[in-house]
Amino acid sequence: MKDRRVMVTLAATVAVLAGVVGCGLGIQSPDLFVITRTGQGETTVLLINDGGSIRCNDRAPRPLAEPLLLRARDLATALASDAKAHLQIAPGPRTAFRYKIKLQDGTISFPDTAAARHSELAQAELFTVQVARQGCGLPG
């Protein structure tokens, strides 16, 4: 009788562990940010996830190369204070593209011409072009 209880307990434990391992605990990595670029040509929307994936213009997620993921993490850190301050820079007469970046702590919006005075915004623009091309196969 005691052996049977041990076997039932062991079987139940194995079943619970298999369920937990099989579902991966349901833990998902957080999104780092969403970049939306509007202006000349098509609108580009890039959702970067900290787990190493990218979603391009609402397509299915795809893997993001490790170097680009590391740059995305650095960029999220560099933009954090601007996001907390809800930085918004109005477009000027020579604006070709507008960017909106949603981070956990806030949203930043700026024209491409603002990059001349804000290095972190220049980094965001370059990142957008490179990821659109390399990670999504979209025109930069």
C-alpha positions as CSV (number, residue, x, y, z in Angstrom):
1,M,0.0,0.0,0.0
2,K,2.8,2.4,0.9
3,D,4.7,1.6,-2.4
4,R,1.5,2.4,-4.3
5,R,1.2,5.8,-2.6
6,V,4.8,6.6,-3.4
7,M,4.3,5.6,-7.0
8,V,1.2,7.7,-7.3
9,T,2.9,10.7,-5.7
10,L,5.9,10.2,-7.9
11,A,3.8,10.0,-11.1
12,A,1.9,13.2,-10.1
13,T,5.1,15.0,-9.4
14,V,6.5,14.0,-12.8
15,A,3.3,15.1,-14.5
16,V,3.4,18.5,-12.9
17,L,7.1,19.0,-13.7
18,A,6.5,17.9,-17.3
19,G,3.7,20.5,-17.6
20,V,5.8,23.2,-16.1
21,V,8.8,22.5,-18.3
22,G,6.6,22.0,-21.4
23,C,5.0,25.3,-21.1
24,G,8.2,27.1,-20.3
25,L,6.5,28.7,-17.3
26,G,4.8,31.1,-19.7
27,I,7.5,33.7,-19.1
28,Q,8.0,36.1,-22.0
29,S,10.8,38.6,-22.5
30,P,9.7,42.2,-22.3
31,D,9.7,44.5,-25.4
32,L,12.5,47.0,-25.4
33,F,10.8,49.5,-27.7
34,V,8.7,50.2,-30.8
35,I,10.0,52.5,-33.4
36,T,7.6,54.0,-36.0
37,R,9.1,55.9,-38.9
38,T,6.8,57.9,-41.1
39,G,7.6,60.1,-44.1
40,Q,8.8,59.4,-47.5
41,G,7.7,56.0,-48.7
42,E,6.0,53.4,-46.5
43,T,5.6,53.6,-42.8
44,T,8.0,51.3,-40.9
45,V,7.1,49.8,-37.5
46,L,9.7,47.8,-35.7
47,L,9.0,46.0,-32.4
48,I,12.2,44.9,-30.7
49,N,11.9,42.3,-27.9
50,D,14.6,41.7,-25.3
51,G,14.4,38.0,-26.0
52,G,16.0,38.5,-29.4
53,S,13.1,38.9,-31.8
54,I,11.8,41.6,-34.0
55,R,8.4,42.2,-35.5
56,C,8.4,44.2,-38.7
57,N,5.2,46.0,-39.8
58,D,3.0,43.5,-37.9
59,R,4.6,40.5,-39.6
60,A,5.3,37.4,-37.5
61,P,8.3,37.8,-35.2
62,R,11.7,36.8,-36.5
63,P,15.1,36.4,-34.8
64,L,17.2,39.4,-34.4
65,A,20.9,39.0,-34.8
66,E,22.8,39.2,-31.5
67,P,24.8,42.4,-32.5
68,L,21.6,44.2,-33.3
69,L,20.0,43.0,-30.1
70,L,22.9,44.3,-28.1
71,R,22.7,47.7,-29.9
72,A,18.9,47.8,-29.2
73,R,19.5,47.3,-25.5
74,D,22.2,50.0,-25.5
75,L,19.8,52.3,-27.4
76,A,17.0,51.7,-24.9
77,T,19.3,52.7,-22.1
78,A,20.5,55.8,-24.0
79,L,16.9,56.9,-24.7
80,A,15.6,56.2,-21.2
81,S,15.9,59.8,-19.9
82,D,14.4,61.3,-23.0
83,A,11.5,58.9,-22.7
84,K,10.9,59.8,-19.1
85,A,10.9,63.5,-20.1
86,H,8.5,62.6,-23.0
87,L,10.8,64.4,-25.5
88,Q,9.0,65.9,-28.4
89,I,10.7,67.8,-31.1
90,A,8.6,69.5,-33.8
91,P,9.4,68.9,-37.4
92,G,11.1,71.6,-39.4
93,P,10.8,72.6,-43.1
94,R,13.5,70.2,-44.2
95,T,12.1,67.1,-42.4
96,A,11.9,64.0,-44.5
97,F,11.1,61.4,-41.8
98,R,9.5,61.5,-38.4
99,Y,10.2,59.0,-35.6
100,K,8.2,57.9,-32.6
101,I,9.8,55.6,-30.1
102,K,7.7,54.0,-27.4
103,L,9.7,52.7,-24.4
104,Q,8.6,51.4,-21.1
105,D,9.0,54.8,-19.4
106,G,7.5,57.0,-22.1
107,T,7.4,58.1,-25.8
108,I,9.8,60.2,-27.8
109,S,9.0,61.9,-31.1
110,F,11.4,63.7,-33.3
111,P,12.2,64.6,-37.0
112,D,15.2,63.3,-38.7
113,T,16.8,66.8,-38.6
114,A,17.0,66.6,-34.8
115,A,19.8,64.0,-35.0
116,A,22.4,66.7,-35.7
117,R,22.0,68.0,-32.1
118,H,21.1,64.7,-30.3
119,S,23.5,61.8,-30.7
120,E,21.1,59.3,-29.2
121,L,18.5,60.2,-31.8
122,A,21.1,59.8,-34.5
123,Q,21.8,56.3,-33.2
124,A,18.1,55.6,-33.2
125,E,17.8,56.7,-36.9
126,L,20.8,54.6,-37.9
127,F,19.5,51.6,-35.9
128,T,16.1,51.9,-37.7
129,V,17.6,51.8,-41.1
130,Q,20.0,48.9,-40.4
131,V,17.3,46.8,-38.6
132,A,14.8,47.4,-41.4
133,R,17.3,46.2,-44.0
134,Q,19.1,43.4,-42.1
135,G,16.5,42.2,-39.7
136,C,13.3,42.7,-41.8
137,G,14.4,42.7,-45.4
138,L,12.7,46.1,-45.9
139,P,14.1,49.1,-47.8
140,G,16.0,51.3,-45.4
